[in-house]
Amino acid sequence: MAQACGQYYKRDFWMQENLNYAEPHFRLEKVARLINTMAGTQECELLDIGCGPATLMPLLHRNIHYHGIDIAIHNPAPNLVQTDFLENEIKFNDKLFDIVLAQGVFEYVGRFQSQKFAEIRRLLRPRGRFVTSYVNFDHVHRFEYPVYNNIQSTAAFKESLQHDFHIDRFFATSHNWHHHDPNRRWLKTLQMRLNINVPIISPRLAIQYIFICSARA
């Protein structure tokens, strides 16, 4: 079962917090590789939910048309919308998207999780994909950031996700005994390309999971 609390941080907090993600980090770089591979050479409309300072945008190929929404937008632009997407419906005008991304988001949505899954499903074009990440709270050295308000097992998160989506595949972002992303160059290179789950090991040592999903009819 999820632990959903009533503490929801607002724009003033995220204006500062998002600055910690102005430079690409391991998960974001891995997600960028994944999105570029998924899109291939096709023109692609992408919505990045919880985009922060839009650090992902310059890592994507030019055929991927980037749109972002966040509660705190530092540099306004036509393709970036500032909105509290817990209080408001997730959308970007009336657009539909080939890929909707939400990385590092669902740990903060509390009781709104199921509602937000349903809103995202409605944004997908036919054959569109939803890509999301979630912390592995089953890790042998479980880590809970004090700001998290939506803590649950991987199994519980998957069960909720499957009400609106088929999980086409999911895999660990990385594996580490101490619950942090790899910091040695050779480990980063190895795990950046490793998109699999390892029986027994992944449930205990996966830092986070990435889920690639398609909408249920």
C-alpha positions in Angstrom: 0.0 0.0 0.0 1.2 3.6 -0.7 2.0 6.0 2.1 0.3 9.2 0.9 0.6 12.2 3.1 -0.9 15.6 2.9 2.4 17.6 2.5 2.6 19.0 -1.1 5.4 21.4 -1.8 4.5 24.4 -4.0 6.2 26.8 -6.4 8.5 28.6 -4.0 10.1 25.3 -2.9 10.4 23.9 -6.5 12.0 27.1 -7.8 14.9 26.3 -5.6 14.8 22.5 -5.7 14.7 22.4 -9.5 18.1 24.2 -9.6 19.7 20.9 -8.4 18.7 19.3 -11.7 20.0 22.0 -14.0 22.8 19.7 -15.1 22.2 16.3 -16.6 22.3 13.4 -14.1 22.6 9.7 -14.6 18.9 8.9 -14.9 18.1 11.8 -17.1 20.9 10.8 -19.5 19.7 7.3 -19.6 16.1 8.4 -20.3 17.4 10.7 -23.1 19.1 7.7 -24.7 15.9 5.7 -24.4 13.7 8.4 -25.8 16.0 9.0 -28.8 16.0 5.3 -29.5 12.2 5.0 -29.3 11.6 8.0 -31.6 14.2 6.9 -34.2 14.1 9.2 -37.2 10.3 9.8 -37.0 8.9 13.3 -36.1 7.8 12.9 -32.5 5.8 15.1 -30.1 7.0 14.7 -26.5 5.6 16.1 -23.2 7.9 16.2 -20.3 5.8 16.3 -17.0 7.8 17.8 -14.2 10.3 19.1 -16.6 12.1 21.4 -14.1 14.7 23.5 -16.0 14.1 21.4 -19.1 17.5 19.9 -18.8 16.4 17.0 -21.0 15.6 19.1 -24.1 19.1 19.6 -25.5 19.9 15.9 -25.1 17.1 14.9 -27.5 17.4 14.5 -31.3 16.0 17.4 -33.4 13.1 15.3 -34.7 11.7 15.2 -31.2 9.5 18.2 -30.5 9.9 19.0 -26.8 7.1 20.4 -24.6 7.4 20.7 -20.8 5.2 21.5 -17.9 6.2 22.2 -14.3 5.1 24.0 -11.2 8.2 26.2 -11.5 9.4 27.3 -14.9 12.6 29.4 -14.6 12.9 30.5 -18.3 9.5 30.9 -19.9 9.2 29.8 -23.5 6.4 28.8 -25.9 7.1 25.1 -25.4 7.1 25.3 -21.6 4.0 25.8 -19.4 4.0 26.6 -15.7 1.2 24.9 -13.9 0.5 23.1 -10.7 -0.4 19.8 -12.3 -1.7 18.3 -9.0 -4.3 21.0 -8.7 -4.9 21.2 -12.5 -5.4 18.6 -15.2 -2.2 17.5 -16.9 -2.3 18.9 -20.4 -0.6 21.1 -22.9 -3.2 23.2 -24.6 -5.2 20.6 -26.6 -2.2 18.6 -27.9 -1.8 14.9 -28.1 1.6 13.3 -27.8 3.6 10.4 -29.2 5.6 10.1 -25.9 4.7 11.4 -22.5 7.4 11.3 -19.9 7.3 11.7 -16.1 10.6 11.0 -14.4 11.1 11.7 -10.7 7.4 12.8 -10.5 5.2 10.1 -8.9 7.1 10.0 -5.6 5.5 13.4 -5.0 1.9 13.0 -6.2 0.4 11.5 -3.0 -3.2 10.7 -3.3 -3.4 12.0 -6.9 -1.6 9.1 -8.4 -4.5 7.3 -10.0 -6.1 10.5 -11.3 -2.8 11.6 -12.9 -2.4 8.2 -14.6 -5.8 8.6 -16.2 -5.1 12.2 -17.4 -1.8 11.0 -19.0 -3.5 8.2 -20.8 -5.9 10.6 -22.5 -2.9 12.6 -23.8 -1.4 9.8 -25.8 -1.9 9.4 -29.6 -2.7 6.0 -31.0 0.4 3.8 -30.4 1.8 6.5 -28.1 4.0 5.6 -25.2 4.1 6.7 -21.6 7.6 6.5 -19.9 7.9 7.0 -16.2 10.3 6.3 -13.4 9.8 5.3 -9.8 12.1 4.7 -6.9 12.7 1.2 -5.7 11.5 1.4 -2.2 12.1 -2.4 -1.8 15.9 -1.7 -1.9 18.0 -3.5 0.7 19.1 -0.1 1.9 15.8 1.8 1.4 16.1 5.5 1.0 13.3 8.0 1.6 13.8 11.6 0.7 11.9 13.7 3.3 10.0 15.5 0.5 8.5 12.2 -0.8 4.8 11.9 -0.1 3.9 8.8 -2.1 6.0 5.8 -0.9 5.0 2.3 -1.9 6.4 -1.0 -3.1 7.3 -1.6 -6.7 4.4 -4.1 -6.9 1.9 -1.6 -5.6 3.1 1.1 -8.1 2.8 -1.4 -11.0 -0.7 -2.4 -9.9 -1.9 1.2 -10.0 -0.1 1.9 -13.3 -1.8 -1.1 -14.9 -5.3 0.3 -14.4 -4.6 2.7 -17.3 -1.6 1.2 -19.1 -0.1 -2.0 -20.4 3.5 -2.2 -19.1 5.4 -3.1 -22.2 8.7 -3.4 -20.3 10.4 -2.1 -17.2 14.0 -2.2 -16.0 16.3 -0.8 -13.4 18.0 2.5 -14.0 21.0 1.2 -12.2 22.0 -1.2 -9.4 24.0 -0.2 -6.3 24.3 -1.6 -2.8 24.2 1.9 -1.3 21.1 3.2 -3.2 22.7 5.8 -5.3 23.5 6.0 -9.0 26.9 4.9 -10.2 29.6 7.6 -9.9 32.6 5.8 -11.4 33.0 6.2 -15.2 33.2 2.5 -16.1 30.2 1.7 -13.9 28.2 4.6 -15.5 29.1 3.4 -19.0 28.1 -0.2 -18.2 24.9 0.6 -16.5 23.9 3.3 -18.9 23.5 0.6 -21.6 22.0 -2.1 -19.3 18.2 -2.1 -19.7 17.3 -5.4 -18.1 16.1 -6.8 -14.8 18.4 -9.3 -13.0 16.4 -11.9 -11.1 16.9 -11.7 -7.3 19.4 -8.8 -7.7 17.2 -6.1 -9.2 14.5 -6.2 -6.6 17.1 -5.7 -3.9 19.6 -3.4 -5.6 17.8 -1.5 -8.3 17.9 2.2 -7.5 14.8 3.1 -9.6 12.8 1.5 -12.3 11.9 2.9 -15.7 8.5 1.8 -17.1 7.6 1.9 -20.8 3.8 1.7 -21.2 1.0 1.8 -23.8 -2.5 3.0 -23.1 -5.3 0.6 -22.3 -8.3 1.0 -24.6 
